[in-house]
Amino acid sequence: MSVTTPTILFVHGFAESREVWTEFTRPFPAGYRLLMPNLLGHGTNRAAAPDFSMEAQARFVVSYLDQKGCAGPVLVVGHSMGGYVALALAERYPDRVAGLVLLNSTAYPDTDEKRQNREKNISFVERHGLEKFMGSFVRPLFAPANRDRLPEALALLEDIGRATPEATIAGALRAMAARPDRTTVLRAAPFPVLLVAGKHDVAVPLADSVAQAALPPLGAALFLEGSGHQAYLEQPEPTRRAVLALASAVFGG
């Protein structure tokens, strides 16, 4: 495929893998090249990764793009931790970014309470294992009305999470806790930014998303009444429409 083909890069979140994008991207037009890497330590990407920082993940993503022969700017769609990676990528390699979608993600750093909760999660996994952790971790990420409505989506995330190495879980949690404030990336973005937020997102407060939506010079926002932290699974159609609208604007489709 030509390197000039409009390319959309999908970056998954914590304890996820490229598989989470399968159904969401199935209806995308054939004119786009869709790239979905497994982040360091996730999915089949099990090479030793002593550094799980957002910066290290961003460097990996750029090397992945290079391996795919994709030298030009791409539309980056980052979900949750994938959004943190996307922001780190945009900060260090702005010429590789044609547009940015923060999907249930934030440019704010962790609060002290959030950092403490990440350490508690690490301790829980060490004591009780991933089976029990994923059984309690995934369900609250969905809006209350979607928890029984979308059993296959919940099972998908739980299964992927259980298959993720414990070292990756701990490393990624600590890396997210250590990430810096990247609101300056949004304020100075030379590319359009789309922020997608769920009203019932327990991981990214809606008020934070509303505040950040106004930061980019070229910004748009989609606030979803019927979604929690997993908009691409809970409300795939409006989320897909918004991403494709940005892709059309970015690539002139």
N, C-alpha and C positions, 0 to 999 in steps of 0.2 A: 504493500500500500504506500502511496506517495506520502512523503513527510509533510507535504503541504495540506493534507487532508485535515479538516477541522477536528481537533482532538479534545475529548473530555476525559479528564483524569478523576477517578473516584477513589477517595482515600477513606477507608473504613475506620471505625472507632475502636475503643479499648475492648480487648477480649473478643474481637470479631475477626472476620477474614473477608477476602474478596467475594466469597459466596453470598454475603448479605445483599449484594447489588444485583443478583441474577434476575429476579422478578421485576425489580424496579426499572432496570435498563432494557428489558426485553422489547418494549414498544418503541424504543428510540429509533429515529430514522436511520436508514442505512448509510446516509451521507456523512455520518459522524464516525470517527474512530473512537472507540471506547476502551480505555485502559484502566485496569483494576488490579493494582499490586497488592500482595500481602505485605504488611509492614514487618519490620524486624521482629522476629520471635513469634509472629502470628501466622495462622494457617499453615501452609507448607514451607514457609520461610523460617526454617529452624536452625540456620547457621548460628554459631555462637555470637551473641550480641551483648557484650558487657555494657554497652552504652545505649540505653533506651530513651535518651533525651529527645525532645522534639526536634532539636537541631540535627542530631544524628539521623533521626527518621527522615528529615527533610533532605539531607545529603543522600540517603539511600534512594529516595524517590527521584531525585535528579539523576542519579546513576541509572536507575530503572528507565527513565525517559531516554537517556542516552543509548542504552542497550536496545531500546525499541526504535532507534533511529529518529526520535522526535526531538529535533533541535529547536523548533519554533515554540512560541508561547501557546499554552494550553489553557482551557477552562478547568479550574480546579474545584472539585466538589468535595468538601471535607465534612464528615459526620463526627460530631463530638470530639474525641481525641484526634480524629483525622482533621478536624478544623484547626486544632492547635498546631498540627504538623503543617497544614496548608499555610497558616500564618507565618510560621518559621521559614517556610520555603519562600513566601512572598517577601519577607524581610531580607533574606540573604540573596535570593535569585529573582528579583522583580521582573527581569526580562524574560523569564520562563512562564510568566503568568499573564494570560489574556483576560481573565476574569476570575472572580472568586465567589464561591457559594459556601457560606458558613451554615451548615445544617445542624440545628440543635447544638450549637457551639458558641464559644465566647472568646473575645480577646482579653478579657479580664483575667488576672491571676487568681489562684485559689485564695479564699479567705483562710484565716487561721483555723476556723471550724472545719472547713473542707479538708485541709491538710491533715488534721487530726483524724477525720473520718477515713481518709485513705490509709493511714497507719492502722486504724482499727480493722479495716478490711484485710490488710496484709496479715495481721495477727489471727483473724478469723480463719483465713485460708490455711495458715500454718497449723492451727489447732484442729480444724474440722474438715479440711480438704475442699477441693473445687466442686465436688458434687453438691454438697450442702450449700456452698457459697452461691453458686449459680442459681440454685433453686430459690434463693431469697433475693438475689440481686436483680434479675431480669424483670420480673413481673411489675415492680413499682415503676419501672421506666416507661411503661405504657399508661395512657390515660385510663382512669377507672373503667370507663365504658368499653374500652378495647381489650381488657385483660382476658375476658372470656370469649370475646368476639373473634379474636385472632390467635387461636391456640397453635396453629402451625408456625406463625411468626415467632411466638414465644419459644416454642420448641427448637426452632432453628438457632436462635441466639443462645439458648441454654446449651445445646449440643456443641456449638462452636466454642463457647466459653469453657466447657468441661474438657475440651481437647487442647486447650491452650496451656503450655507449660507453666507451672507455678512460678518459675523464675521470671517469665515474661509478665505474669500478673503483678508480682512485686515490683519488678523493674519499671513497668509502665506506670503503676500507681505513684511511685516515688518521682518519676520523671514529670508526671502531670503536676504533682504538688510543687515541683521546683521551677516550673515554667514562669517566665516573666510576664509583666503587663505588655501586651502588644497592641494597645489601642492606637498607638502612633502609626502602625501599619495601615489601619483603617483610615485614619485622618489623612495620610499622605498617599493613599492608593492611587496610582495612575491608571488603574483599570476599574471597571464597574464591579460592584460588590452586591451580592444578594444575601440577605439574612433570612433564614427560615426558622421560625420559632413555634413551639407548641404551648398553648395556654396551660396545659397540665404537666409541663416539663418540671420534674423534681430535681433535675441535675443542673439546669440552666434557668434561673428565675426569669420569668417573663419581663419583669421590670428591667433587668440587665439587657435583654434583647432589645427592648424598646429604646433604651438609652443609646445603645450602640448603633441602631439603625440609622441614626442621624449623623454619624461620624464621617462616612466616606463621601468624598466630593461627588461621586457618581454612585448613588446607592439606591437600593430597593429593598422592600421587606415583605414577607408573607407571614402573617400571624394566623395560626390554625387553631380554631376553637376545639376541634375534636382530636387533638393530638397531644401526646406527651413528649418523651425524649426521642422517639423513633418515627419521625414524620414520614420517612420514605417507606415505612411499613404500615403505619397507621393511617396516613392520608396520602397514598402514593400518587393519585391522579393530580390533585392541585400542586403537589410538590414537583411532580414531573413537568407539568405545564410551565411552572415558574422557571425551572432550570432550563428548559428548552427555549423559553422566551429570551433568557439571558444569552444562551448559546447563539440564537439567531441574531441578536443585537451585536454580540462580540464578533461573530464570523461573517455577518452580512448575509445570512441565509434567508 
